Amino acid sequence: MRKVAGYTLFWVGIGMVIGFLIPCDTISVLLIFLLLVMGYCLFM
């Protein structure tokens, strides 16, 4: 189950990176980083 959660969080983070190409603010950058790290840690 942790791998599924990690996989999901990782791809949510990737989607946010794609959304980052649109003008954004500091909070979205922190959220992207947090989701990518959490997803990676849960998947591994």
N, CA, C and O atoms as CSV, one atom per row, in Angstrom:
chain,resi,resn,atom,element,x,y,z
A,1,MET,N,N,0.821,-1.202,0.000
A,1,MET,CA,C,0.000,0.000,0.000
A,1,MET,C,C,0.864,1.265,0.000
A,1,MET,O,O,0.503,2.269,-0.614
A,2,ARG,N,N,2.011,1.208,0.694
A,2,ARG,CA,C,2.909,2.366,0.718
A,2,ARG,C,C,3.422,2.683,-0.673
A,2,ARG,O,O,3.587,3.851,-1.024
A,3,LYS,N,N,3.678,1.638,-1.479
A,3,LYS,CA,C,4.169,1.885,-2.836
A,3,LYS,C,C,3.109,2.560,-3.685
A,3,LYS,O,O,3.422,3.429,-4.499
A,4,VAL,N,N,1.863,2.169,-3.504
A,4,VAL,CA,C,0.773,2.804,-4.260
A,4,VAL,C,C,0.653,4.271,-3.848
A,4,VAL,O,O,0.510,5.146,-4.702
A,5,ALA,N,N,0.710,4.539,-2.553
A,5,ALA,CA,C,0.626,5.916,-2.078
A,5,ALA,C,C,1.818,6.733,-2.581
A,5,ALA,O,O,1.656,7.883,-2.988
A,6,GLY,N,N,2.998,6.148,-2.553
A,6,GLY,CA,C,4.187,6.832,-3.047
A,6,GLY,C,C,4.097,7.118,-4.529
A,6,GLY,O,O,4.441,8.212,-4.975
A,7,TYR,N,N,3.638,6.148,-5.294
A,7,TYR,CA,C,3.467,6.317,-6.738
A,7,TYR,C,C,2.481,7.431,-7.031
A,7,TYR,O,O,2.722,8.266,-7.903
A,8,THR,N,N,1.371,7.449,-6.306
A,8,THR,CA,C,0.354,8.478,-6.510
A,8,THR,C,C,0.889,9.859,-6.162
A,8,THR,O,O,0.718,10.801,-6.936
A,9,LEU,N,N,1.534,9.990,-5.010
A,9,LEU,CA,C,2.073,11.291,-4.607
A,9,LEU,C,C,3.147,11.774,-5.573
A,9,LEU,O,O,3.233,12.968,-5.861
A,10,PHE,N,N,3.973,10.847,-6.079
A,10,PHE,CA,C,5.009,11.227,-7.020
A,10,PHE,C,C,4.398,11.811,-8.288
A,10,PHE,O,O,4.853,12.847,-8.772
A,11,TRP,N,N,3.376,11.161,-8.829
A,11,TRP,CA,C,2.779,11.665,-10.068
A,11,TRP,C,C,1.940,12.907,-9.848
A,11,TRP,O,O,1.792,13.713,-10.767
A,12,VAL,N,N,1.383,13.086,-8.650
A,12,VAL,CA,C,0.725,14.351,-8.329
A,12,VAL,C,C,1.768,15.467,-8.355
A,12,VAL,O,O,1.508,16.557,-8.864
A,13,GLY,N,N,2.938,15.188,-7.808
A,13,GLY,CA,C,4.026,16.164,-7.841
A,13,GLY,C,C,4.468,16.481,-9.260
A,13,GLY,O,O,4.729,17.641,-9.580
A,14,ILE,N,N,4.556,15.463,-10.118
A,14,ILE,CA,C,4.916,15.679,-11.523
A,14,ILE,C,C,3.859,16.547,-12.205
A,14,ILE,O,O,4.197,17.445,-12.976
A,15,GLY,N,N,2.590,16.282,-11.924
A,15,GLY,CA,C,1.523,17.100,-12.491
A,15,GLY,C,C,1.614,18.545,-12.038
A,15,GLY,O,O,1.318,19.467,-12.798
A,16,MET,N,N,2.028,18.733,-10.785
A,16,MET,CA,C,2.186,20.093,-10.289
A,16,MET,C,C,3.382,20.775,-10.948
A,16,MET,O,O,3.349,21.983,-11.183
A,17,VAL,N,N,4.431,20.021,-11.247
A,17,VAL,CA,C,5.572,20.595,-11.966
A,17,VAL,C,C,5.120,21.070,-13.346
A,17,VAL,O,O,5.516,22.147,-13.792
A,18,ILE,N,N,4.304,20.283,-14.013
A,18,ILE,CA,C,3.764,20.694,-15.309
A,18,ILE,C,C,2.921,21.956,-15.131
A,18,ILE,O,O,2.997,22.880,-15.940
A,19,GLY,N,N,2.127,21.985,-14.076
A,19,GLY,CA,C,1.347,23.177,-13.782
A,19,GLY,C,C,2.211,24.363,-13.381
A,19,GLY,O,O,1.769,25.511,-13.428
A,20,PHE,N,N,3.435,24.080,-12.990
A,20,PHE,CA,C,4.361,25.132,-12.579
A,20,PHE,C,C,4.755,26.023,-13.757
A,20,PHE,O,O,5.194,27.156,-13.554
A,21,LEU,N,N,4.606,25.532,-14.959
A,21,LEU,CA,C,4.940,26.325,-16.140
A,21,LEU,C,C,4.030,27.546,-16.243
A,21,LEU,O,O,4.373,28.537,-16.889
A,22,ILE,N,N,2.876,27.463,-15.605
A,22,ILE,CA,C,1.987,28.605,-15.484
A,22,ILE,C,C,2.507,29.433,-14.303
A,22,ILE,O,O,2.996,28.857,-13.331
A,23,PRO,N,N,2.415,30.761,-14.359
A,23,PRO,CA,C,2.931,31.570,-13.238
A,23,PRO,C,C,2.407,31.086,-11.873
A,23,PRO,O,O,1.225,30.772,-11.727
A,24,CYS,N,N,3.302,31.033,-10.888
A,24,CYS,CA,C,2.924,30.472,-9.590
A,24,CYS,C,C,3.545,31.273,-8.452
A,24,CYS,O,O,4.185,32.301,-8.671
A,25,ASP,N,N,3.344,30.787,-7.249
A,25,ASP,CA,C,3.878,31.442,-6.061
A,25,ASP,C,C,4.735,30.469,-5.261
A,25,ASP,O,O,4.892,29.308,-5.640
A,26,THR,N,N,5.276,30.943,-4.173
A,26,THR,CA,C,6.209,30.164,-3.354
A,26,THR,C,C,5.551,28.942,-2.721
A,26,THR,O,O,6.193,27.900,-2.587
A,27,ILE,N,N,4.306,29.050,-2.337
A,27,ILE,CA,C,3.625,27.936,-1.674
A,27,ILE,C,C,3.515,26.738,-2.607
A,27,ILE,O,O,3.695,25.601,-2.170
A,28,SER,N,N,3.222,26.970,-3.883
A,28,SER,CA,C,3.109,25.849,-4.814
A,28,SER,C,C,4.460,25.178,-5.027
A,28,SER,O,O,4.519,23.961,-5.200
A,29,VAL,N,N,5.546,25.948,-5.017
A,29,VAL,CA,C,6.885,25.369,-5.154
A,29,VAL,C,C,7.176,24.459,-3.965
A,29,VAL,O,O,7.692,23.356,-4.140
A,30,LEU,N,N,6.851,24.911,-2.764
A,30,LEU,CA,C,7.081,24.096,-1.572
A,30,LEU,C,C,6.217,22.835,-1.591
A,30,LEU,O,O,6.674,21.763,-1.194
A,31,LEU,N,N,4.972,22.961,-2.050
A,31,LEU,CA,C,4.086,21.809,-2.134
A,31,LEU,C,C,4.586,20.790,-3.150
A,31,LEU,O,O,4.523,19.586,-2.903
A,32,ILE,N,N,5.081,21.263,-4.289
A,32,ILE,CA,C,5.652,20.368,-5.298
A,32,ILE,C,C,6.819,19.583,-4.698
A,32,ILE,O,O,6.882,18.359,-4.820
A,33,PHE,N,N,7.734,20.292,-4.055
A,33,PHE,CA,C,8.903,19.646,-3.463
A,33,PHE,C,C,8.496,18.631,-2.403
A,33,PHE,O,O,9.031,17.523,-2.361
A,34,LEU,N,N,7.556,19.006,-1.553
A,34,LEU,CA,C,7.088,18.114,-0.495
A,34,LEU,C,C,6.469,16.841,-1.069
A,34,LEU,O,O,6.766,15.741,-0.601
A,35,LEU,N,N,5.618,16.982,-2.071
A,35,LEU,CA,C,4.974,15.806,-2.668
A,35,LEU,C,C,5.986,14.894,-3.353
A,35,LEU,O,O,5.887,13.672,-3.242
A,36,LEU,N,N,6.946,15.463,-4.049
A,36,LEU,CA,C,7.957,14.639,-4.710
A,36,LEU,C,C,8.800,13.867,-3.695
A,36,LEU,O,O,9.080,12.684,-3.890
A,37,VAL,N,N,9.197,14.525,-2.631
A,37,VAL,CA,C,10.004,13.852,-1.605
A,37,VAL,C,C,9.197,12.775,-0.894
A,37,VAL,O,O,9.682,11.661,-0.698
A,38,MET,N,N,7.966,13.103,-0.507
A,38,MET,CA,C,7.127,12.107,0.170
A,38,MET,C,C,6.843,10.903,-0.742
A,38,MET,O,O,6.898,9.756,-0.298
A,39,GLY,N,N,6.549,11.167,-1.985
A,39,GLY,CA,C,6.292,10.084,-2.924
A,39,GLY,C,C,7.509,9.197,-3.109
A,39,GLY,O,O,7.388,7.972,-3.139
A,40,TYR,N,N,8.668,9.799,-3.232
A,40,TYR,CA,C,9.891,9.025,-3.407
A,40,TYR,C,C,10.183,8.181,-2.181
A,40,TYR,O,O,10.522,7.003,-2.293
A,41,CYS,N,N,10.049,8.792,-1.005
A,41,CYS,CA,C,10.333,8.055,0.236
A,41,CYS,C,C,9.354,6.902,0.440
A,41,CYS,O,O,9.765,5.824,0.872
A,42,LEU,N,N,8.087,7.098,0.143
A,42,LEU,CA,C,7.104,6.030,0.308
A,42,LEU,C,C,7.283,4.926,-0.728
A,42,LEU,O,O,7.027,3.757,-0.440
A,43,PHE,N,N,7.720,5.290,-1.928
A,43,PHE,CA,C,7.857,4.287,-2.977
A,43,PHE,C,C,9.088,3.414,-2.757
A,43,PHE,O,O,9.064,2.223,-3.067
A,44,MET,N,N,10.152,3.987,-2.232
A,44,MET,CA,C,11.397,3.231,-2.043
A,44,MET,C,C,11.391,2.455,-0.784
A,44,MET,O,O,12.364,1.766,-0.478
